[in-house]
Amino acid sequence: MSHHILSRYLLDNPSMVRDVPVLELGCGPGLTGLVAARLTSHPGRVVLTDHCHLVLGELVPRSIQHNFPNSDRPKCAYLHWGSDLPAFQQKYGRFDVILGADVIYWTEYVEPLLQTVSELLSAKPSSCFLTIYEERYLKAPDTTVPEMLNVAHKYNLTCSSISLDNNPEYQEARKQEKCDFKLYIFKHKS
């Protein structure tokens, strides 16, 4: 559901991705990145990434080809968070918007994720990392969000939450799921 909620957020705020380079981290089937590519005037400036070669070898390329039959289409690339970032940046550049739907489910992934964001997010004041986090264990203490805030500080990033109250996908998910979703926006400290 996270991908649907973040995609709806982009559909409701298309100017965020309209004419900027966009990176999706942990794309899975690529829904959020494909929505961003549909909303931009330059789909070729959207890069969908994952660390799973199976996803990148078949699923995502097929979705891209099906949804973008012409030559200006999003790219897909392998990216292991925190690794080979200078080489990735040299090939693809920096991004004004980075997206991540349900990419944080273990605290040990927070640091490499935010290191990747810090290094690949452009320095423009409007540049941001949007991530939706699924709170799966409402009865147990969740240490992931406090860890995100600590690590964000380490990488000179600010973090704030965005209300999802008007997001119909969020409302539907809340009816069906026994969890909650939080949308966070990270930016470089100014």
C-alpha positions in Angstrom: 0.0 0.0 0.0 2.9 2.4 0.6 3.6 2.6 -3.1 0.0 3.5 -3.8 -0.1 6.2 -1.1 3.2 7.8 -2.2 2.0 7.7 -5.9 -1.2 9.4 -4.9 0.8 12.1 -3.1 2.7 12.7 -6.3 -0.5 12.8 -8.4 -1.8 15.4 -6.0 1.4 17.4 -6.1 2.7 16.9 -9.7 4.8 20.1 -9.7 7.3 18.3 -7.3 8.5 16.1 -10.1 7.5 17.9 -13.3 10.8 19.1 -14.6 13.4 17.7 -12.3 15.6 14.5 -12.1 14.0 11.9 -9.9 15.4 8.8 -8.2 13.4 6.0 -6.8 15.2 3.9 -4.1 14.1 0.3 -3.6 11.6 0.5 -6.5 10.3 -3.1 -6.3 7.7 -3.2 -9.2 8.4 0.5 -9.8 5.0 2.0 -9.4 6.1 5.2 -7.7 8.9 5.9 -10.2 6.6 5.2 -13.1 4.0 7.6 -11.8 6.8 10.2 -11.4 7.9 9.6 -14.9 4.4 10.0 -16.2 4.1 13.4 -14.4 7.4 14.8 -15.8 8.1 16.2 -19.2 11.4 14.3 -19.3 10.8 10.6 -18.3 14.4 9.8 -19.2 15.5 11.9 -16.1 13.8 9.4 -13.8 15.9 6.5 -12.5 14.3 3.5 -10.7 16.7 1.5 -8.5 16.8 -1.6 -6.5 19.3 -4.1 -5.2 17.4 -7.1 -6.5 18.7 -8.2 -9.9 15.6 -10.2 -10.6 13.4 -7.1 -10.2 15.8 -5.1 -12.4 16.3 -7.8 -15.0 12.7 -8.5 -15.8 9.9 -6.8 -14.0 11.0 -3.1 -14.1 12.3 -3.1 -17.7 9.1 -4.8 -18.9 7.0 -2.2 -17.0 9.0 0.7 -18.4 8.8 -0.6 -22.0 5.1 -1.2 -21.7 4.3 2.3 -20.2 6.9 4.2 -22.3 7.1 2.8 -25.8 9.1 5.7 -27.2 12.8 6.3 -26.6 12.3 8.9 -23.8 11.8 6.5 -21.0 12.9 6.1 -17.4 16.0 4.1 -16.6 16.5 1.3 -14.1 19.8 0.6 -12.3 21.3 -1.5 -9.6 22.0 0.4 -6.4 23.1 -1.0 -3.1 22.7 1.8 -0.5 25.9 3.2 0.8 28.1 1.5 -1.8 29.7 2.8 -5.0 27.8 6.1 -4.7 30.5 8.2 -6.5 30.3 5.9 -9.5 26.5 6.0 -9.5 26.6 9.8 -9.2 29.0 10.1 -12.0 26.8 8.0 -14.3 23.4 9.5 -13.3 24.1 12.8 -11.5 22.3 14.1 -8.5 18.6 14.2 -8.1 16.2 17.0 -7.0 13.6 14.5 -5.8 14.4 11.0 -4.3 11.5 8.7 -3.5 11.3 5.7 -1.2 8.1 3.7 -0.5 8.4 1.2 2.4 12.1 1.1 2.1 12.8 1.1 5.9 11.8 -2.0 7.8 14.9 -2.7 9.8 16.9 -0.1 11.7 20.2 -1.3 10.3 19.2 0.0 6.8 18.6 3.5 8.0 22.2 4.6 7.9 23.1 3.4 4.4 19.8 4.7 3.2 20.3 8.2 4.5 24.0 8.2 3.4 22.8 7.4 -0.1 20.2 10.2 0.1 22.7 12.7 1.4 25.2 12.0 -1.4 22.7 11.8 -4.3 20.3 14.6 -3.3 21.1 17.8 -5.2 22.0 20.9 -3.1 19.0 23.0 -4.3 16.9 24.3 -1.4 13.8 22.6 -3.0 15.4 19.2 -3.3 13.9 16.5 -1.1 13.7 12.9 -0.2 10.1 11.7 0.3 9.7 8.4 2.1 6.6 6.7 3.3 7.1 4.5 6.3 4.8 1.7 7.3 4.4 1.3 11.1 3.7 -2.5 11.2 4.0 -3.1 14.9 1.7 -0.7 16.6 1.7 -2.6 19.9 5.5 -2.7 20.2 7.9 0.2 20.6 9.1 1.4 17.2 12.8 2.4 17.2 13.0 3.1 13.5 11.7 6.6 13.5 14.0 7.8 16.3 16.9 6.1 14.5 16.0 7.9 11.3 16.1 11.3 13.1 19.5 10.6 14.7 21.0 9.5 11.4 19.5 12.4 9.5 21.2 14.8 11.9 24.5 12.9 11.2 24.2 13.5 7.5 23.1 17.1 7.9 19.5 16.4 6.8 16.3 17.8 8.3 13.2 15.7 8.6 9.5 16.6 9.0 6.3 14.7 8.5 3.6 15.4 5.9 -0.1 14.9 6.7 -1.8 12.1 4.7 -5.3 13.0 6.0 -6.5 14.1 2.6 -4.9 11.2 0.7 -7.7 8.7 -0.4 -5.2 5.8 -0.8 -4.1 6.4 2.8 -7.7 6.5 4.0 -8.5 3.2 2.3 -5.3 1.6 3.6 -6.2 2.6 7.2 -9.5 0.8 6.8 -7.9 -2.4 5.5 -4.5 -2.6 7.3 -3.6 -3.1 10.9 -0.8 -0.6 10.6 -0.3 3.0 10.0 1.7 5.0 7.4 3.8 8.1 7.8 5.1 10.3 5.1 8.4 12.1 5.8 10.3 14.7 3.9 14.1 15.1 4.2 16.1 18.1 3.0 19.7 19.2 3.3 20.1 21.6 6.2 20.6 25.2 5.0 
